[in-house]
């Protein structure tokens, strides 16, 4: 069977890690037809938008996409194309597994945490009001009328949106994932002690959903205490389900537990549709230098194979990557700063390892 997959090469280090991932996926023997599309700054120049309709239609048609990192300008320029893509396609669940690999540079062993992050709302809904704007002034007046609290006139404002419906479906996703993958516990981090309306809604919804899954333990932890516990004893955690904003930085914290973002895969999943991408960014300063670690995107490719039902090929590729990491000879500078190899050489090593796996 041949799978038609939308291929998004991205920018910065994206095209290099994307090509490396294509190579190892094809080396599994699974057949792909790649439908290449462009998003981001290059699409902005070509089509006048960083997220052209043709790219969205490709993903909607194929239902599966492999996406390399895309740069989002900081403080100016177009809004995040990554966030826009998730919202346009309602890819409401960000799934990021963090698993220890022998040979990776970390003080932790046996980390096996899955982060499930709500993907469509919270502060990343992108509803902001600039300092000194007319609408901002009206909003500040409304806040004063509604609460009696005067907000500084030189404030910019961002709205945090937490809905019961979005909270419920992401928590259900987390529990379903836990049940389907023989996981024992789901935990949410929150600040419902302070943010009683927004985080309180998320927490109370999670508690309601948990009652429907008596076979799975549910716990909740204050966000700051949870960060401390992750660093002290990550082995106590299994599946974490988080609102969008918290999920973003907790994901990076968990990546640090296993050796860095170069080993952190991910998927953005909706109903009958999924986009697979590494958790790291585009790192433009390393573009075209054959330095970037492609393993996070390769491991995202493993997740894609699992999603497609190619379980044997997924297991073989994951084992091949793990063996290259454990050997430590054909890895990039983040895993072996003394004698690193380049992005393409990592792909060579994984392809060779695949030939040995299963013999």
C-alpha positions as CSV (number, residue, x, y, z in Angstrom):
1,X,0.0,0.0,0.0
2,X,1.2,3.5,-0.8
3,X,0.4,6.4,1.5
4,X,-0.1,9.9,0.1
5,X,1.4,12.3,2.7
6,X,1.6,16.1,2.6
7,X,5.2,17.1,2.9
8,X,6.1,20.5,4.4
9,X,9.9,21.1,4.2
10,X,9.8,24.2,6.3
11,X,12.7,26.7,6.6
12,X,15.8,27.2,8.6
13,X,17.1,23.7,9.4
14,X,13.7,22.3,8.2
15,X,14.6,21.1,4.7
16,X,17.7,19.2,6.0
17,X,16.0,17.3,8.8
18,X,12.9,16.8,6.6
19,X,15.0,15.1,3.8
20,X,16.8,13.0,6.4
21,X,13.5,11.8,7.7
22,X,12.1,11.1,4.3
23,X,15.2,8.9,3.7
24,X,14.8,6.8,6.8
25,X,11.0,6.4,6.3
26,X,11.5,5.2,2.8
27,X,14.2,2.8,4.0
28,X,11.6,1.0,6.1
29,X,10.1,-0.3,2.9
30,X,6.8,1.5,3.4
31,X,5.7,3.3,0.2
32,X,5.0,7.0,0.2
33,X,3.7,9.5,-2.3
34,X,4.9,12.9,-1.1
35,X,2.8,15.9,-1.8
36,X,5.1,18.9,-1.2
37,X,3.7,22.2,-0.1
38,X,5.2,25.5,1.2
39,X,4.1,27.5,4.2
40,X,5.9,30.2,6.2
41,X,8.0,33.1,5.0
42,X,8.6,31.6,1.6
43,X,4.8,31.2,1.1
44,X,4.4,34.8,2.3
45,X,6.7,36.0,-0.5
46,X,5.1,33.8,-3.1
47,X,1.4,33.9,-2.2
48,X,1.0,36.9,0.1
49,X,0.1,34.7,3.0
50,X,2.3,32.4,5.2
51,X,-0.5,29.8,5.2
52,X,-1.8,29.4,1.7
53,X,-5.1,27.6,1.0
54,X,-3.4,25.1,-1.3
55,X,-1.4,23.8,1.6
56,X,-4.4,23.5,3.9
57,X,-6.3,21.7,1.1
58,X,-3.5,19.2,0.6
59,X,-3.5,18.3,4.3
60,X,-7.3,18.0,4.3
61,X,-7.2,15.7,1.3
62,X,-4.3,13.5,2.4
63,X,-5.3,13.5,6.1
64,X,-1.7,13.0,7.1
65,X,1.3,15.4,6.9
66,X,5.0,15.4,7.8
67,X,6.0,19.0,8.7
68,X,9.5,20.4,9.3
69,X,10.0,23.4,11.5
70,X,8.8,26.8,10.3
71,X,10.1,30.1,11.6
72,X,7.8,32.5,13.4
73,X,9.0,36.1,13.6
74,X,9.5,37.3,17.2
75,X,7.8,40.5,18.2
76,X,6.8,41.5,14.6
77,X,5.9,40.1,11.3
78,X,3.1,37.6,10.6
79,X,1.5,35.6,13.3
80,X,2.6,32.1,14.1
81,X,2.0,29.8,11.1
82,X,2.3,26.8,13.4
83,X,-0.5,28.0,15.6
84,X,-2.6,29.0,12.6
85,X,-2.2,25.6,11.0
86,X,-3.4,23.9,14.1
87,X,-6.4,26.2,14.5
88,X,-7.4,26.1,10.8
89,X,-7.5,22.3,10.8
90,X,-8.7,22.0,14.4
91,X,-5.7,19.8,15.3
92,X,-6.7,20.2,18.9
93,X,-4.4,17.6,20.5
94,X,-0.6,18.1,20.6
95,X,0.9,14.7,21.5
96,X,4.6,14.6,22.6
97,X,6.2,11.5,24.0
98,X,9.4,11.9,25.9
99,X,11.4,8.7,26.4
100,X,14.9,8.1,27.7
101,X,17.5,6.7,25.2
102,X,20.7,5.1,26.5
103,X,23.6,7.2,25.2
104,X,21.7,10.5,25.3
105,X,23.4,13.2,27.5
106,X,21.1,13.3,30.6
107,X,21.3,12.5,34.3
108,X,17.9,10.8,34.2
109,X,17.1,7.2,33.4
110,X,13.8,5.5,32.5
111,X,11.9,8.7,31.7
112,X,8.7,7.8,29.8
113,X,6.3,10.8,29.9
114,X,3.7,11.7,27.3
115,X,2.6,15.3,27.2
116,X,-0.9,15.9,25.8
117,X,-1.4,19.6,25.2
118,X,-4.6,21.4,24.2
119,X,-3.8,23.1,20.9
120,X,-6.5,25.6,20.0
121,X,-7.1,28.2,22.7
122,X,-5.6,29.7,25.9
123,X,-3.3,32.6,25.5
124,X,-2.3,31.2,22.1
125,X,-5.7,32.0,20.7
126,X,-3.8,35.1,19.7
127,X,-6.5,37.7,20.8
128,X,-4.4,40.6,21.8
129,X,-4.9,44.4,22.1
130,X,-1.9,46.6,21.5
131,X,-0.8,49.4,23.9
132,X,-2.5,52.7,23.2
133,X,-5.0,51.2,20.8
134,X,-8.6,52.6,20.8
135,X,-10.1,49.1,21.4
136,X,-7.6,48.6,24.2
137,X,-8.7,51.7,26.0
138,X,-12.4,50.6,25.6
139,X,-11.4,47.2,27.0
140,X,-9.7,48.7,30.0
141,X,-12.7,50.8,30.7
142,X,-14.9,47.7,30.5
143,X,-12.6,45.9,33.0
144,X,-12.9,48.8,35.4
145,X,-16.7,48.9,35.0
146,X,-17.0,45.1,35.5
147,X,-14.5,44.6,38.3
148,X,-13.8,48.0,39.8
149,X,-10.1,47.4,39.1
150,X,-8.1,50.0,37.2
151,X,-5.6,48.6,34.7
152,X,-2.6,50.8,33.8
153,X,-3.4,52.8,30.7
154,X,-0.1,51.9,29.0
155,X,-1.0,48.2,29.1
156,X,-1.2,45.7,26.2
157,X,-3.7,43.0,26.8
158,X,-3.9,39.3,25.8
159,X,-7.1,37.3,26.4
160,X,-6.8,33.8,27.9
161,X,-9.6,31.6,26.6
162,X,-10.4,28.3,28.4
163,X,-13.6,26.6,27.3
164,X,-15.3,23.6,28.9
165,X,-15.8,22.0,25.5
166,X,-12.1,22.2,24.5
167,X,-11.0,21.2,28.0
168,X,-13.2,18.2,27.9
169,X,-12.1,16.8,24.5
170,X,-8.4,17.2,25.3
171,X,-8.8,15.4,28.6
172,X,-10.8,12.7,27.0
173,X,-8.0,12.4,24.4
174,X,-5.5,12.0,27.1
175,X,-7.5,9.3,28.9
176,X,-8.2,7.5,25.7
177,X,-4.5,7.5,24.8
178,X,-3.7,6.2,28.3
179,X,-6.2,3.4,28.0
180,X,-5.2,2.4,24.4
181,X,-1.5,2.4,25.3
182,X,-1.7,0.6,28.7
183,X,-0.7,3.8,30.7
184,X,-1.5,3.9,34.4
185,X,-2.0,7.5,35.3
186,X,-3.1,10.9,33.9
187,X,-2.0,14.1,35.7
188,X,-2.8,17.7,35.0
189,X,-0.8,20.8,36.1
190,X,-2.8,23.9,36.9
191,X,-2.9,27.1,39.0
192,X,-6.6,26.9,40.0
193,X,-5.6,28.2,43.4
194,X,-5.1,31.6,41.8
195,X,-6.8,31.4,38.4
196,X,-10.0,30.1,39.8
197,X,-12.2,30.7,36.7
198,X,-9.9,29.6,33.9
199,X,-7.7,27.0,35.4
200,X,-10.6,26.1,37.7
201,X,-12.7,25.3,34.7
202,X,-10.0,23.1,33.2
203,X,-9.4,21.3,36.5
204,X,-13.1,20.7,37.3
205,X,-13.7,19.4,33.7
206,X,-10.7,17.1,34.0
207,X,-12.1,15.7,37.3
208,X,-15.5,15.1,35.7
209,X,-13.9,13.2,32.7
210,X,-11.7,11.2,35.1
211,X,-14.8,9.7,36.7
212,X,-15.5,8.0,33.3
213,X,-12.1,6.1,33.4
214,X,-12.0,4.3,36.8
215,X,-9.2,2.0,35.5
216,X,-6.8,5.0,35.2
217,X,-5.5,7.0,38.1
218,X,-6.0,10.8,37.9
219,X,-4.0,13.3,39.9
220,X,-3.6,17.1,39.7
221,X,-0.6,19.2,40.8
222,X,0.0,22.9,41.1
223,X,2.1,24.1,38.1
224,X,5.1,25.3,40.1
225,X,5.2,22.3,42.3
226,X,4.8,20.0,39.3
227,X,7.8,21.6,37.6
228,X,9.9,20.9,40.7
229,X,8.6,17.3,40.9
230,X,9.4,16.7,37.2
231,X,13.0,17.7,37.8
232,X,13.4,15.8,41.1
233,X,11.6,12.6,40.2
234,X,10.2,12.4,36.6
235,X,9.6,8.7,36.9
236,X,6.4,9.4,39.0
237,X,4.7,10.9,35.9
238,X,3.1,9.0,33.1
239,X,0.6,11.0,30.9
240,X,0.4,14.8,31.5
241,X,-2.6,16.7,30.1
242,X,-2.3,20.5,30.0
243,X,-3.8,23.7,28.7
244,X,-2.1,25.1,25.7
245,X,0.2,27.7,27.3
246,X,1.5,25.5,30.1
247,X,1.8,22.6,27.7
248,X,4.3,24.6,25.6
249,X,6.9,25.1,28.2
250,X,6.3,21.9,30.1
251,X,7.0,20.1,26.8
252,X,10.5,21.8,26.6
253,X,11.1,20.9,30.3
254,X,10.4,17.3,29.5
255,X,12.7,17.4,26.5
256,X,15.5,18.5,28.8
257,X,14.9,15.4,30.9
258,X,15.8,13.1,28.0
259,X,18.7,15.0,26.5
260,X,17.2,17.9,24.6
261,X,14.9,19.0,21.8
262,X,16.9,17.0,19.3
263,X,15.2,13.9,20.6
264,X,11.7,15.3,21.1
265,X,9.0,14.2,18.6
266,X,5.5,15.4,18.3
267,X,2.1,15.2,16.5
268,X,-0.8,17.6,16.2
269,X,-4.0,15.5,15.9
270,X,-7.6,16.3,15.1
271,X,-10.5,14.1,14.2
272,X,-9.3,11.9,11.4
273,X,-6.3,14.1,10.6
274,X,-2.7,14.5,11.9
275,X,0.4,16.6,11.3
276,X,3.7,15.1,12.5
277,X,6.5,17.5,13.5
278,X,9.5,17.8,15.8
279,X,9.0,19.8,19.0
280,X,12.0,22.1,18.2
281,X,12.1,25.2,16.1
282,X,13.7,26.1,12.8
283,X,17.1,27.5,14.2
284,X,17.8,29.7,11.2
285,X,21.4,30.4,12.2
286,X,22.2,26.7,11.5
287,X,20.4,26.5,8.2
288,X,22.3,24.8,5.4
289,X,25.2,23.8,7.6
290,X,24.5,20.1,7.9
291,X,24.6,20.4,11.7
292,X,21.1,19.9,13.0
293,X,20.0,16.7,14.8
294,X,17.3,15.1,12.6
295,X,16.3,12.5,15.2
296,X,13.3,14.4,16.7
297,X,11.8,14.6,13.2
298,X,12.7,11.0,12.5
299,X,11.0,9.9,15.8
300,X,8.0,12.0,14.6
301,X,8.1,9.8,11.5
302,X,7.9,6.8,13.8
303,X,4.7,8.3,15.3
304,X,3.4,8.8,11.8
305,X,4.0,5.1,10.9
306,X,2.2,4.1,14.1
307,X,-0.7,6.4,13.1
308,X,-0.8,4.8,9.7
309,X,-1.0,1.3,11.3
310,X,2.5,0.4,10.1
311,X,3.4,-0.9,13.6
312,X,6.2,-3.3,12.6
313,X,8.0,-0.6,10.5
314,X,7.6,1.9,13.3
315,X,9.2,-0.5,15.8
316,X,12.1,-1.2,13.5
317,X,12.8,2.5,12.8
318,X,12.5,3.4,16.5
319,X,15.0,0.6,17.3
320,X,17.4,1.6,14.6
321,X,17.4,5.2,15.9
322,X,17.9,4.0,19.4
323,X,20.9,1.9,18.4
324,X,22.5,4.8,16.6
325,X,22.1,7.0,19.8
326,X,23.4,4.2,22.0
327,X,26.5,3.7,19.8
328,X,27.2,7.4,19.9
329,X,29.5,7.5,16.9
330,X,27.1,8.9,14.2
331,X,25.3,11.6,16.1
332,X,25.3,15.4,16.0
333,X,27.0,17.9,18.3
334,X,24.2,18.0,20.8
335,X,24.7,14.3,21.5
336,X,28.5,14.1,21.0
337,X,30.2,17.5,21.1
338,X,33.7,15.9,20.8
339,X,33.3,14.2,17.5
340,X,29.9,15.0,15.9
341,X,28.7,14.1,12.4
342,X,26.3,16.0,10.2
343,X,22.6,15.7,9.6
344,X,23.0,13.6,6.4
345,X,25.5,11.3,8.1
346,X,23.0,10.6,10.9
347,X,20.5,9.5,8.2
348,X,23.1,7.3,6.7
349,X,23.7,5.6,10.0
350,X,20.0,5.1,10.7
351,X,19.5,3.6,7.3
352,X,22.4,1.2,7.9
353,X,21.0,0.3,11.3
354,X,17.6,-0.4,9.8
355,X,19.3,-3.1,7.5
356,X,20.4,-4.9,10.7
357,X,17.2,-4.6,12.7
358,X,15.2,-7.7,12.6
359,X,17.9,-9.9,11.2
